[in-house]
Amino acid sequence: MRTLPTAVTAPDLAGANWFTSSYSHNGGECVEAAINLPGAVPIRDTKNVDGPVLMFLPAAWTSFVHGVRQGDFRTV
């Protein structure tokens, strides 16, 4: 089983190209993702770009996005 690093520092993410979803409508309740880093997909809060980052394996992130697009998650 692949694992991600237990700690990631700002320099580790210096090359990340962050983007928000085109569906976010700039409502302030957004997350940003970077999909250009090998082996990991970091996710962060757009309101706290220097704060904590969640790290996902690419396959897990792809599966999550697929589920969202298919409507597998109920809305709140």
mmCIF file of the C-alpha atoms, coordinates in Angstrom:
data_MODEL
# 
_entry.id   MODEL 
# 
loop_
_atom_site.group_PDB 
_atom_site.id 
_atom_site.type_symbol 
_atom_site.label_atom_id 
_atom_site.label_alt_id 
_atom_site.label_comp_id 
_atom_site.label_asym_id 
_atom_site.label_entity_id 
_atom_site.label_seq_id 
_atom_site.pdbx_PDB_ins_code 
_atom_site.Cartn_x 
_atom_site.Cartn_y 
_atom_site.Cartn_z 
_atom_site.occupancy 
_atom_site.B_iso_or_equiv 
_atom_site.pdbx_formal_charge 
_atom_site.auth_seq_id 
_atom_site.auth_comp_id 
_atom_site.auth_asym_id 
_atom_site.auth_atom_id 
_atom_site.pdbx_PDB_model_num 
ATOM 1  C CA . MET A 1 1  ? 0.000   0.000  0.000   1.00 0.00 ? 1  MET A CA 1 
ATOM 2  C CA . ARG A 1 2  ? 1.324   3.442  -0.938  1.00 0.00 ? 2  ARG A CA 1 
ATOM 3  C CA . THR A 1 3  ? 1.495   6.102  1.723   1.00 0.00 ? 3  THR A CA 1 
ATOM 4  C CA . LEU A 1 4  ? 1.983   9.834  1.643   1.00 0.00 ? 4  LEU A CA 1 
ATOM 5  C CA . PRO A 1 5  ? 4.585   11.736 3.641   1.00 0.00 ? 5  PRO A CA 1 
ATOM 6  C CA . THR A 1 6  ? 3.469   12.431 7.195   1.00 0.00 ? 6  THR A CA 1 
ATOM 7  C CA . ALA A 1 7  ? 4.599   16.061 7.061   1.00 0.00 ? 7  ALA A CA 1 
ATOM 8  C CA . VAL A 1 8  ? 4.725   18.428 4.132   1.00 0.00 ? 8  VAL A CA 1 
ATOM 9  C CA . THR A 1 9  ? 6.395   21.807 4.318   1.00 0.00 ? 9  THR A CA 1 
ATOM 10 C CA . ALA A 1 10 ? 5.808   24.944 2.273   1.00 0.00 ? 10 ALA A CA 1 
ATOM 11 C CA . PRO A 1 11 ? 8.952   24.374 0.151   1.00 0.00 ? 11 PRO A CA 1 
ATOM 12 C CA . ASP A 1 12 ? 7.603   20.914 -0.766  1.00 0.00 ? 12 ASP A CA 1 
ATOM 13 C CA . LEU A 1 13 ? 4.594   22.646 -2.331  1.00 0.00 ? 13 LEU A CA 1 
ATOM 14 C CA . ALA A 1 14 ? 6.466   25.542 -3.924  1.00 0.00 ? 14 ALA A CA 1 
ATOM 15 C CA . GLY A 1 15 ? 5.853   24.134 -7.420  1.00 0.00 ? 15 GLY A CA 1 
ATOM 16 C CA . ALA A 1 16 ? 2.146   23.511 -6.892  1.00 0.00 ? 16 ALA A CA 1 
ATOM 17 C CA . ASN A 1 17 ? -0.193  25.068 -9.453  1.00 0.00 ? 17 ASN A CA 1 
ATOM 18 C CA . TRP A 1 18 ? -3.292  25.697 -7.345  1.00 0.00 ? 18 TRP A CA 1 
ATOM 19 C CA . PHE A 1 19 ? -6.776  26.023 -8.872  1.00 0.00 ? 19 PHE A CA 1 
ATOM 20 C CA . THR A 1 20 ? -10.366 26.212 -7.677  1.00 0.00 ? 20 THR A CA 1 
ATOM 21 C CA . SER A 1 21 ? -13.338 24.472 -9.215  1.00 0.00 ? 21 SER A CA 1 
ATOM 22 C CA . SER A 1 22 ? -15.136 26.293 -11.993 1.00 0.00 ? 22 SER A CA 1 
ATOM 23 C CA . TYR A 1 23 ? -18.308 25.582 -9.981  1.00 0.00 ? 23 TYR A CA 1 
ATOM 24 C CA . SER A 1 24 ? -17.102 27.487 -6.894  1.00 0.00 ? 24 SER A CA 1 
ATOM 25 C CA . HIS A 1 25 ? -18.634 30.831 -8.003  1.00 0.00 ? 25 HIS A CA 1 
ATOM 26 C CA . ASN A 1 26 ? -16.197 32.665 -5.702  1.00 0.00 ? 26 ASN A CA 1 
ATOM 27 C CA . GLY A 1 27 ? -18.523 32.322 -2.707  1.00 0.00 ? 27 GLY A CA 1 
ATOM 28 C CA . GLY A 1 28 ? -15.671 32.139 -0.213  1.00 0.00 ? 28 GLY A CA 1 
ATOM 29 C CA . GLU A 1 29 ? -16.336 28.522 0.799   1.00 0.00 ? 29 GLU A CA 1 
ATOM 30 C CA . CYS A 1 30 ? -13.822 26.974 -1.578  1.00 0.00 ? 30 CYS A CA 1 
ATOM 31 C CA . VAL A 1 31 ? -10.878 24.651 -1.618  1.00 0.00 ? 31 VAL A CA 1 
ATOM 32 C CA . GLU A 1 32 ? -7.955  24.661 -4.004  1.00 0.00 ? 32 GLU A CA 1 
ATOM 33 C CA . ALA A 1 33 ? -6.277  21.604 -5.475  1.00 0.00 ? 33 ALA A CA 1 
ATOM 34 C CA . ALA A 1 34 ? -2.939  21.119 -7.211  1.00 0.00 ? 34 ALA A CA 1 
ATOM 35 C CA . ILE A 1 35 ? -2.707  18.211 -9.623  1.00 0.00 ? 35 ILE A CA 1 
ATOM 36 C CA . ASN A 1 36 ? 0.748   18.841 -11.045 1.00 0.00 ? 36 ASN A CA 1 
ATOM 37 C CA . LEU A 1 37 ? 2.777   17.227 -8.223  1.00 0.00 ? 37 LEU A CA 1 
ATOM 38 C CA . PRO A 1 38 ? 3.931   13.639 -8.728  1.00 0.00 ? 38 PRO A CA 1 
ATOM 39 C CA . GLY A 1 39 ? 2.379   11.115 -6.359  1.00 0.00 ? 39 GLY A CA 1 
ATOM 40 C CA . ALA A 1 40 ? 0.120   13.452 -4.394  1.00 0.00 ? 40 ALA A CA 1 
ATOM 41 C CA . VAL A 1 41 ? -2.812  15.839 -4.723  1.00 0.00 ? 41 VAL A CA 1 
ATOM 42 C CA . PRO A 1 42 ? -2.708  18.563 -2.054  1.00 0.00 ? 42 PRO A CA 1 
ATOM 43 C CA . ILE A 1 43 ? -5.953  20.334 -1.087  1.00 0.00 ? 43 ILE A CA 1 
ATOM 44 C CA . ARG A 1 44 ? -6.120  23.601 0.871   1.00 0.00 ? 44 ARG A CA 1 
ATOM 45 C CA . ASP A 1 45 ? -8.650  26.200 2.018   1.00 0.00 ? 45 ASP A CA 1 
ATOM 46 C CA . THR A 1 46 ? -8.717  29.272 -0.243  1.00 0.00 ? 46 THR A CA 1 
ATOM 47 C CA . LYS A 1 47 ? -9.156  31.509 2.816   1.00 0.00 ? 47 LYS A CA 1 
ATOM 48 C CA . ASN A 1 48 ? -6.059  30.105 4.532   1.00 0.00 ? 48 ASN A CA 1 
ATOM 49 C CA . VAL A 1 49 ? -3.472  29.404 1.830   1.00 0.00 ? 49 VAL A CA 1 
ATOM 50 C CA . ASP A 1 50 ? -0.656  29.204 4.383   1.00 0.00 ? 50 ASP A CA 1 
ATOM 51 C CA . GLY A 1 51 ? -2.613  26.830 6.604   1.00 0.00 ? 51 GLY A CA 1 
ATOM 52 C CA . PRO A 1 52 ? -2.814  23.053 6.685   1.00 0.00 ? 52 PRO A CA 1 
ATOM 53 C CA . VAL A 1 53 ? -2.945  20.994 3.513   1.00 0.00 ? 53 VAL A CA 1 
ATOM 54 C CA . LEU A 1 54 ? -4.718  17.680 3.055   1.00 0.00 ? 54 LEU A CA 1 
ATOM 55 C CA . MET A 1 55 ? -2.798  15.234 0.896   1.00 0.00 ? 55 MET A CA 1 
ATOM 56 C CA . PHE A 1 56 ? -4.453  12.545 -1.235  1.00 0.00 ? 56 PHE A CA 1 
ATOM 57 C CA . LEU A 1 57 ? -3.061  9.865  -3.480  1.00 0.00 ? 57 LEU A CA 1 
ATOM 58 C CA . PRO A 1 58 ? -3.953  10.680 -7.100  1.00 0.00 ? 58 PRO A CA 1 
ATOM 59 C CA . ALA A 1 59 ? -6.185  7.592  -7.448  1.00 0.00 ? 59 ALA A CA 1 
ATOM 60 C CA . ALA A 1 60 ? -8.130  8.524  -4.309  1.00 0.00 ? 60 ALA A CA 1 
ATOM 61 C CA . TRP A 1 61 ? -8.642  12.104 -5.529  1.00 0.00 ? 61 TRP A CA 1 
ATOM 62 C CA . THR A 1 62 ? -9.755  10.881 -8.963  1.00 0.00 ? 62 THR A CA 1 
ATOM 63 C CA . SER A 1 63 ? -12.239 8.524  -7.325  1.00 0.00 ? 63 SER A CA 1 
ATOM 64 C CA . PHE A 1 64 ? -13.610 11.340 -5.139  1.00 0.00 ? 64 PHE A CA 1 
ATOM 65 C CA . VAL A 1 65 ? -14.028 13.716 -8.104  1.00 0.00 ? 65 VAL A CA 1 
ATOM 66 C CA . HIS A 1 66 ? -15.743 10.945 -10.081 1.00 0.00 ? 66 HIS A CA 1 
ATOM 67 C CA . GLY A 1 67 ? -18.164 10.377 -7.192  1.00 0.00 ? 67 GLY A CA 1 
ATOM 68 C CA . VAL A 1 68 ? -18.968 14.081 -7.002  1.00 0.00 ? 68 VAL A CA 1 
ATOM 69 C CA . ARG A 1 69 ? -19.650 14.234 -10.718 1.00 0.00 ? 69 ARG A CA 1 
ATOM 70 C CA . GLN A 1 70 ? -21.883 11.161 -10.509 1.00 0.00 ? 70 GLN A CA 1 
ATOM 71 C CA . GLY A 1 71 ? -23.893 12.619 -7.606  1.00 0.00 ? 71 GLY A CA 1 
ATOM 72 C CA . ASP A 1 72 ? -22.783 9.959  -5.133  1.00 0.00 ? 72 ASP A CA 1 
ATOM 73 C CA . PHE A 1 73 ? -22.717 12.448 -2.232  1.00 0.00 ? 73 PHE A CA 1 
ATOM 74 C CA . ARG A 1 74 ? -25.751 14.191 -0.865  1.00 0.00 ? 74 ARG A CA 1 
ATOM 75 C CA . THR A 1 75 ? -25.665 17.961 -0.589  1.00 0.00 ? 75 THR A CA 1 
ATOM 76 C CA . VAL A 1 76 ? -25.860 19.850 2.684   1.00 0.00 ? 76 VAL A CA 1 
# 
